[in-house]
Amino acid sequence: MLVFWLCALPVAAFTLVGLLIAIASVGDPSAKIVIKTRDVTAGRVAFVFLLTVLGFCAVLLAHELIHLLAHPKAGLSRDSIVGVWPRAFVFYAFYDNEMSRNRFLVMIALPFMVLSLGPVLLFWMSRKVLLWLVFVALINGIGSCFDLLVIAMVLAQVPSNAVIRNKGWLTYWKPRAGI
C-alpha cells in the first residue's frame, strides 16, 4: 500500500502542473488575484479557511458521486455502496460486484474528466477563467492521482475482454465467461 501512495505522488504533481499549464494557457486578461493586506482580518481569514474546507469536502463528495453515476444502473444497484470513512477523511463509492474492464476504466476516469478536464475545456471555450472552478479542477486533479494510477495499472495488466472486481483494497480480474 505504501508503494501505491509513493507512486501516486509524482502522478499528483504531474497532474497539478499539467492542469496549471492548461489553465494558464487560456490567456484570460481578466484573471487577476489581488490581495489587499489592509483588508485582511482574523475573521476574514477564518471565513476563507472555512469556505476552503467546505469547498474541499464538496469536491471530494462530487468526485465520489460521479464515480457512482458510472456504476451499473447509474449507482442504483444493490451492489453500489456510498459511504464515509471519517477517520481517514474519505468519502467513497464502491461497486461490490463484477464489471467489464472498459466500464471500470470509465468509472474510474469520469470524475477526472468532469471535474478537472471539464473546467479547463470550459475556460478554453469561453476564454474566461473562474477562480472557484480553478479550485475545483486542481483539488480534484490532485485527488484523482490514485484513479489515474489505477487506470495506468489496469491498462498495462488487464486484458480488454476481462471483468474486474474489487475486494477491499485489492482488485482482481478474470477473462469474461464465454469468450
C-alpha atoms as an extended CHARMM CRD file, in Angstrom:
* protein
*
       179  EXT
         1         1  MET       CA              0.0000000000        0.0000000000        0.0000000000  PROA      1               0.0000000000
         2         2  LEU       CA              2.8670000000        2.3730000000        0.8020000000  PROA      2               0.0000000000
         3         3  VAL       CA              4.3380000000        1.7740000000       -2.6660000000  PROA      3               0.0000000000
         4         4  PHE       CA              0.9840000000        2.7460000000       -4.2260000000  PROA      4               0.0000000000
         5         5  TRP       CA              0.9460000000        6.0040000000       -2.2350000000  PROA      5               0.0000000000
         6         6  LEU       CA              4.5500000000        6.7450000000       -3.2000000000  PROA      6               0.0000000000
         7         7  CYS       CA              3.7840000000        6.1120000000       -6.8750000000  PROA      7               0.0000000000
         8         8  ALA       CA              0.7350000000        8.3840000000       -6.6630000000  PROA      8               0.0000000000
         9         9  LEU       CA              2.7640000000       11.4190000000       -5.5210000000  PROA      9               0.0000000000
        10        10  PRO       CA              4.5150000000       12.0360000000       -8.8670000000  PROA      10              0.0000000000
        11        11  VAL       CA              1.2030000000       11.4280000000      -10.6540000000  PROA      11              0.0000000000
        12        12  ALA       CA             -0.3860000000       14.1300000000       -8.4590000000  PROA      12              0.0000000000
        13        13  ALA       CA              2.5000000000       16.5340000000       -9.1620000000  PROA      13              0.0000000000
        14        14  PHE       CA              2.3950000000       15.8820000000      -12.9000000000  PROA      14              0.0000000000
        15        15  THR       CA             -1.4040000000       16.2960000000      -12.9610000000  PROA      15              0.0000000000
        16        16  LEU       CA             -1.2390000000       19.5400000000      -10.9670000000  PROA      16              0.0000000000
        17        17  VAL       CA              1.4460000000       21.0300000000      -13.2270000000  PROA      17              0.0000000000
        18        18  GLY       CA             -0.4070000000       19.9020000000      -16.3720000000  PROA      18              0.0000000000
        19        19  LEU       CA             -3.6790000000       21.4580000000      -15.1960000000  PROA      19              0.0000000000
        20        20  LEU       CA             -1.9260000000       24.6960000000      -14.1990000000  PROA      20              0.0000000000
        21        21  ILE       CA             -0.2550000000       24.9510000000      -17.6120000000  PROA      21              0.0000000000
        22        22  ALA       CA             -3.5560000000       24.2370000000      -19.3770000000  PROA      22              0.0000000000
        23        23  ILE       CA             -5.3920000000       26.8570000000      -17.3060000000  PROA      23              0.0000000000
        24        24  ALA       CA             -2.6050000000       29.4350000000      -17.7260000000  PROA      24              0.0000000000
        25        25  SER       CA             -2.6970000000       28.9090000000      -21.4850000000  PROA      25              0.0000000000
        26        26  VAL       CA             -6.2160000000       30.3150000000      -21.6450000000  PROA      26              0.0000000000
        27        27  GLY       CA             -4.7520000000       33.8170000000      -21.5160000000  PROA      27              0.0000000000
        28        28  ASP       CA             -7.7400000000       35.4450000000      -19.8070000000  PROA      28              0.0000000000
        29        29  PRO       CA             -6.7870000000       39.1210000000      -19.3220000000  PROA      29              0.0000000000
        30        30  SER       CA             -9.4040000000       39.4530000000      -16.5760000000  PROA      30              0.0000000000
        31        31  ALA       CA             -7.7880000000       36.7160000000      -14.4560000000  PROA      31              0.0000000000
        32        32  LYS       CA             -6.1680000000       38.6420000000      -11.6300000000  PROA      32              0.0000000000
        33        33  ILE       CA             -5.7460000000       37.7970000000       -7.9960000000  PROA      33              0.0000000000
        34        34  VAL       CA             -5.3050000000       40.8660000000       -5.8350000000  PROA      34              0.0000000000
        35        35  ILE       CA             -4.7880000000       40.6450000000       -2.0930000000  PROA      35              0.0000000000
        36        36  LYS       CA             -5.0980000000       43.9050000000       -0.1690000000  PROA      36              0.0000000000
        37        37  THR       CA             -3.2830000000       43.4540000000        3.1090000000  PROA      37              0.0000000000
        38        38  ARG       CA             -5.2660000000       46.1890000000        4.8390000000  PROA      38              0.0000000000
        39        39  ASP       CA             -8.4430000000       44.1560000000        4.2600000000  PROA      39              0.0000000000
        40        40  VAL       CA             -7.0630000000       41.0060000000        5.9030000000  PROA      40              0.0000000000
        41        41  THR       CA             -8.6010000000       40.4080000000        9.3300000000  PROA      41              0.0000000000
        42        42  ALA       CA             -8.7180000000       37.3410000000       11.5420000000  PROA      42              0.0000000000
        43        43  GLY       CA            -12.4350000000       36.9970000000       10.7900000000  PROA      43              0.0000000000
        44        44  ARG       CA            -11.8650000000       37.0550000000        7.0510000000  PROA      44              0.0000000000
        45        45  VAL       CA             -9.0190000000       34.5500000000        7.2880000000  PROA      45              0.0000000000
        46        46  ALA       CA            -11.2170000000       32.2190000000        9.3360000000  PROA      46              0.0000000000
        47        47  PHE       CA            -14.0840000000       32.6480000000        6.8570000000  PROA      47              0.0000000000
        48        48  VAL       CA            -11.8440000000       31.9050000000        3.8610000000  PROA      48              0.0000000000
        49        49  PHE       CA            -10.3980000000       28.8850000000        5.6770000000  PROA      49              0.0000000000
        50        50  LEU       CA            -13.9000000000       27.5580000000        6.4760000000  PROA      50              0.0000000000
        51        51  LEU       CA            -15.0180000000       28.1690000000        2.8910000000  PROA      51              0.0000000000
        52        52  THR       CA            -11.9250000000       26.3280000000        1.6100000000  PROA      52              0.0000000000
        53        53  VAL       CA            -12.5520000000       23.3180000000        3.8570000000  PROA      53              0.0000000000
        54        54  LEU       CA            -16.2240000000       23.1740000000        2.8390000000  PROA      54              0.0000000000
        55        55  GLY       CA            -15.2390000000       23.5220000000       -0.8260000000  PROA      55              0.0000000000
        56        56  PHE       CA            -12.6950000000       20.7430000000       -0.4530000000  PROA      56              0.0000000000
        57        57  CYS       CA            -15.3580000000       18.4500000000        1.0710000000  PROA      57              0.0000000000
        58        58  ALA       CA            -17.8300000000       19.3610000000       -1.6790000000  PROA      58              0.0000000000
        59        59  VAL       CA            -15.2850000000       18.4950000000       -4.3960000000  PROA      59              0.0000000000
        60        60  LEU       CA            -14.5000000000       15.1520000000       -2.7190000000  PROA      60              0.0000000000
        61        61  LEU       CA            -18.1940000000       14.3120000000       -2.4220000000  PROA      61              0.0000000000
        62        62  ALA       CA            -18.9010000000       15.3290000000       -6.0390000000  PROA      62              0.0000000000
        63        63  HSD       CA            -15.9340000000       13.2020000000       -7.1650000000  PROA      63              0.0000000000
        64        64  GLU       CA            -17.3490000000       10.0900000000       -5.4870000000  PROA      64              0.0000000000
        65        65  LEU       CA            -20.9040000000       10.7490000000       -6.6920000000  PROA      65              0.0000000000
        66        66  ILE       CA            -19.5890000000       10.9190000000      -10.2730000000  PROA      66              0.0000000000
        67        67  HSD       CA            -17.9040000000        7.5310000000       -9.7420000000  PROA      67              0.0000000000
        68        68  LEU       CA            -21.2950000000        6.2920000000       -8.5200000000  PROA      68              0.0000000000
        69        69  LEU       CA            -23.0910000000        7.5030000000      -11.6620000000  PROA      69              0.0000000000
        70        70  ALA       CA            -20.8060000000        5.3020000000      -13.7670000000  PROA      70              0.0000000000
        71        71  HSD       CA            -21.7010000000        2.1640000000      -11.7960000000  PROA      71              0.0000000000
        72        72  PRO       CA            -24.0940000000       -0.2640000000      -13.4810000000  PROA      72              0.0000000000
        73        73  LYS       CA            -27.6790000000        1.0530000000      -13.1650000000  PROA      73              0.0000000000
        74        74  ALA       CA            -26.2170000000        4.5380000000      -12.5090000000  PROA      74              0.0000000000
        75        75  GLY       CA            -25.4650000000        3.6620000000       -8.9020000000  PROA      75              0.0000000000
        76        76  LEU       CA            -28.9930000000        2.4800000000       -8.1290000000  PROA      76              0.0000000000
        77        77  SER       CA            -27.9680000000       -1.1810000000       -7.9440000000  PROA      77              0.0000000000
        78        78  ARG       CA            -27.8830000000       -3.0320000000       -4.6300000000  PROA      78              0.0000000000
        79        79  ASP       CA            -24.1710000000       -3.5410000000       -5.3590000000  PROA      79              0.0000000000
        80        80  SER       CA            -23.4190000000        0.2050000000       -5.2490000000  PROA      80              0.0000000000
        81        81  ILE       CA            -22.2550000000        1.3970000000       -1.8510000000  PROA      81              0.0000000000
        82        82  VAL       CA            -21.6270000000        5.0090000000       -0.8380000000  PROA      82              0.0000000000
        83        83  GLY       CA            -20.0390000000        5.8820000000        2.4620000000  PROA      83              0.0000000000
        84        84  VAL       CA            -17.8020000000        7.9980000000        4.6000000000  PROA      84              0.0000000000
        85        85  TRP       CA            -14.7110000000        6.8420000000        6.4290000000  PROA      85              0.0000000000
        86        86  PRO       CA            -14.3190000000        9.6710000000        8.9700000000  PROA      86              0.0000000000
        87        87  ARG       CA            -11.0080000000        8.5170000000       10.4640000000  PROA      87              0.0000000000
        88        88  ALA       CA             -9.3450000000        8.7070000000        7.0370000000  PROA      88              0.0000000000
        89        89  PHE       CA            -11.4300000000       11.7400000000        5.9640000000  PROA      89              0.0000000000
        90        90  VAL       CA            -12.6010000000        9.8380000000        2.8870000000  PROA      90              0.0000000000
        91        91  PHE       CA            -15.8780000000        9.6390000000        1.0050000000  PROA      91              0.0000000000
        92        92  TYR       CA            -16.2010000000        6.5680000000       -1.1850000000  PROA      92              0.0000000000
        93        93  ALA       CA            -18.3620000000        4.9560000000       -3.8470000000  PROA      93              0.0000000000
        94        94  PHE       CA            -17.8020000000        1.2270000000       -4.1370000000  PROA      94              0.0000000000
        95        95  TYR       CA            -19.2720000000       -1.3510000000       -6.5230000000  PROA      95              0.0000000000
        96        96  ASP       CA            -19.4660000000       -4.7710000000       -4.8860000000  PROA      96              0.0000000000
        97        97  ASN       CA            -19.7230000000       -6.9340000000       -7.9990000000  PROA      97              0.0000000000
        98        98  GLU       CA            -18.0050000000       -7.5870000000      -11.3130000000  PROA      98              0.0000000000
        99        99  MET       CA            -17.9070000000       -5.0990000000      -14.1790000000  PROA      99              0.0000000000
       100       100  SER       CA            -16.1850000000       -5.1230000000      -17.5410000000  PROA      100             0.0000000000
       101       101  ARG       CA            -12.6810000000       -3.7100000000      -17.7190000000  PROA      101             0.0000000000
       102       102  ASN       CA            -13.7760000000       -0.8850000000      -20.0190000000  PROA      102             0.0000000000
       103       103  ARG       CA            -16.7000000000        0.1140000000      -17.7870000000  PROA      103             0.0000000000
       104       104  PHE       CA            -14.3240000000        0.0280000000      -14.8240000000  PROA      104             0.0000000000
       105       105  LEU       CA            -11.9460000000        2.3760000000      -16.6780000000  PROA      105             0.0000000000
       106       106  VAL       CA            -14.7830000000        4.7960000000      -17.4960000000  PROA      106             0.0000000000
       107       107  MET       CA            -15.9930000000        4.6650000000      -13.8850000000  PROA      107             0.0000000000
       108       108  ILE       CA            -12.5100000000        5.4400000000      -12.5920000000  PROA      108             0.0000000000
       109       109  ALA       CA            -11.7870000000        8.2000000000      -15.1600000000  PROA      109             0.0000000000
       110       110  LEU       CA            -15.1260000000       10.0230000000      -15.1440000000  PROA      110             0.0000000000
       111       111  PRO       CA            -14.5550000000       12.3180000000      -12.1090000000  PROA      111             0.0000000000
       112       112  PHE       CA            -11.2230000000       13.4990000000      -13.5370000000  PROA      112             0.0000000000
       113       113  MET       CA            -12.7920000000       14.1170000000      -16.9290000000  PROA      113             0.0000000000
       114       114  VAL       CA            -15.7900000000       16.0240000000      -15.4980000000  PROA      114             0.0000000000
       115       115  LEU       CA            -14.2650000000       17.9550000000      -12.5800000000  PROA      115             0.0000000000
       116       116  SER       CA            -10.7170000000       18.6120000000      -13.8450000000  PROA      116             0.0000000000
       117       117  LEU       CA            -10.6660000000       18.4450000000      -17.6390000000  PROA      117             0.0000000000
       118       118  GLY       CA            -14.2280000000       19.7970000000      -17.9660000000  PROA      118             0.0000000000
       119       119  PRO       CA            -13.4210000000       23.1800000000      -16.3630000000  PROA      119             0.0000000000
       120       120  VAL       CA            -10.2630000000       23.5360000000      -18.4590000000  PROA      120             0.0000000000
       121       121  LEU       CA            -12.2990000000       22.8900000000      -21.6050000000  PROA      121             0.0000000000
       122       122  LEU       CA            -14.8720000000       25.4480000000      -20.4150000000  PROA      122             0.0000000000
       123       123  PHE       CA            -12.1010000000       28.0080000000      -19.8190000000  PROA      123             0.0000000000
       124       124  TRP       CA            -10.7010000000       27.4410000000      -23.3080000000  PROA      124             0.0000000000
       125       125  MET       CA            -14.1230000000       27.7130000000      -24.9420000000  PROA      125             0.0000000000
       126       126  SER       CA            -15.1970000000       30.8350000000      -23.0270000000  PROA      126             0.0000000000
       127       127  ARG       CA            -11.7130000000       32.4210000000      -22.7970000000  PROA      127             0.0000000000
       128       128  LYS       CA            -12.5920000000       33.1840000000      -19.1520000000  PROA      128             0.0000000000
       129       129  VAL       CA            -11.1150000000       31.6820000000      -16.0050000000  PROA      129             0.0000000000
       130       130  LEU       CA            -13.2880000000       31.3420000000      -12.9190000000  PROA      130             0.0000000000
       131       131  LEU       CA            -11.2210000000       31.1380000000       -9.7290000000  PROA      131             0.0000000000
       132       132  TRP       CA            -13.6390000000       28.8630000000       -7.8690000000  PROA      132             0.0000000000
       133       133  LEU       CA            -13.6630000000       26.4610000000      -10.8270000000  PROA      133             0.0000000000
       134       134  VAL       CA             -9.8440000000       26.5130000000      -10.8920000000  PROA      134             0.0000000000
       135       135  PHE       CA            -10.0170000000       25.4150000000       -7.2420000000  PROA      135             0.0000000000
       136       136  VAL       CA            -12.3830000000       22.5570000000       -8.1820000000  PROA      136             0.0000000000
       137       137  ALA       CA            -10.1940000000       21.4480000000      -11.1140000000  PROA      137             0.0000000000
       138       138  LEU       CA             -6.9560000000       21.4980000000       -9.1050000000  PROA      138             0.0000000000
       139       139  ILE       CA             -8.2930000000       19.8450000000       -5.9350000000  PROA      139             0.0000000000
       140       140  ASN       CA             -9.9730000000       17.1370000000       -7.9900000000  PROA      140             0.0000000000
       141       141  GLY       CA             -6.8610000000       16.7340000000      -10.1540000000  PROA      141             0.0000000000
       142       142  ILE       CA             -4.7050000000       16.1230000000       -7.1000000000  PROA      142             0.0000000000
       143       143  GLY       CA             -7.3220000000       13.8070000000       -5.6090000000  PROA      143             0.0000000000
       144       144  SER       CA             -7.5690000000       11.8930000000       -8.8770000000  PROA      144             0.0000000000
       145       145  CYS       CA             -3.9120000000       10.8500000000       -8.7670000000  PROA      145             0.0000000000
       146       146  PHE       CA             -4.8940000000        7.4480000000       -7.3240000000  PROA      146             0.0000000000
       147       147  ASP       CA             -7.5550000000        6.9840000000      -10.0060000000  PROA      147             0.0000000000
       148       148  LEU       CA             -5.0760000000        7.8690000000      -12.7520000000  PROA      148             0.0000000000
       149       149  LEU       CA             -2.5590000000        5.4240000000      -11.3400000000  PROA      149             0.0000000000
       150       150  VAL       CA             -5.2150000000        2.6850000000      -11.2500000000  PROA      150             0.0000000000
       151       151  ILE       CA             -6.0990000000        3.4450000000      -14.8930000000  PROA      151             0.0000000000
       152       152  ALA       CA             -2.4470000000        3.0280000000      -15.9220000000  PROA      152             0.0000000000
       153       153  MET       CA             -2.1490000000       -0.2300000000      -13.9710000000  PROA      153             0.0000000000
       154       154  VAL       CA             -5.3640000000       -1.6780000000      -15.4320000000  PROA      154             0.0000000000
       155       155  LEU       CA             -4.4020000000       -0.7130000000      -18.9840000000  PROA      155             0.0000000000
       156       156  ALA       CA             -0.9840000000       -2.3380000000      -18.5030000000  PROA      156             0.0000000000
       157       157  GLN       CA             -2.1390000000       -5.5280000000      -16.7850000000  PROA      157             0.0000000000
       158       158  VAL       CA             -5.7640000000       -6.3660000000      -17.5840000000  PROA      158             0.0000000000
       159       159  PRO       CA             -6.8740000000       -7.6790000000      -20.9980000000  PROA      159             0.0000000000
       160       160  SER       CA             -9.6970000000       -5.7800000000      -22.6800000000  PROA      160             0.0000000000
       161       161  ASN       CA            -12.0250000000       -8.8050000000      -22.5170000000  PROA      161             0.0000000000
       162       162  ALA       CA            -11.7190000000       -9.1830000000      -18.7250000000  PROA      162             0.0000000000
       163       163  VAL       CA            -14.0880000000       -8.4620000000      -15.8740000000  PROA      163             0.0000000000
       164       164  ILE       CA            -12.8620000000       -6.6960000000      -12.7510000000  PROA      164             0.0000000000
       165       165  ARG       CA            -13.9300000000       -6.9260000000       -9.1390000000  PROA      165             0.0000000000
       166       166  ASN       CA            -12.7060000000       -5.0640000000       -6.0780000000  PROA      166             0.0000000000
       167       167  LYS       CA            -12.4140000000       -6.7910000000       -2.7080000000  PROA      167             0.0000000000
       168       168  GLY       CA            -11.4470000000       -4.1720000000       -0.1660000000  PROA      168             0.0000000000
       169       169  TRP       CA             -8.1570000000       -2.6040000000       -1.2630000000  PROA      169             0.0000000000
       170       170  LEU       CA             -7.4390000000       -5.4040000000       -3.7510000000  PROA      170             0.0000000000
       171       171  THR       CA             -8.6020000000       -5.5640000000       -7.3640000000  PROA      171             0.0000000000
       172       172  TYR       CA             -8.9950000000       -8.8640000000       -9.2110000000  PROA      172             0.0000000000
       173       173  TRP       CA             -9.6660000000       -9.6690000000      -12.8470000000  PROA      173             0.0000000000
       174       174  LYS       CA            -10.5810000000      -12.7400000000      -14.8600000000  PROA      174             0.0000000000
       175       175  PRO       CA            -11.4200000000      -13.3990000000      -18.5120000000  PROA      175             0.0000000000
       176       176  ARG       CA            -15.0680000000      -12.7590000000      -19.2930000000  PROA      176             0.0000000000
       177       177  ALA       CA            -17.0730000000      -16.0040000000      -19.3820000000  PROA      177             0.0000000000
       178       178  GLY       CA            -17.9840000000      -17.2860000000      -22.8460000000  PROA      178             0.0000000000
       179       179  ILE       CA            -15.1810000000      -15.5010000000      -24.6960000000  PROA      179             0.0000000000
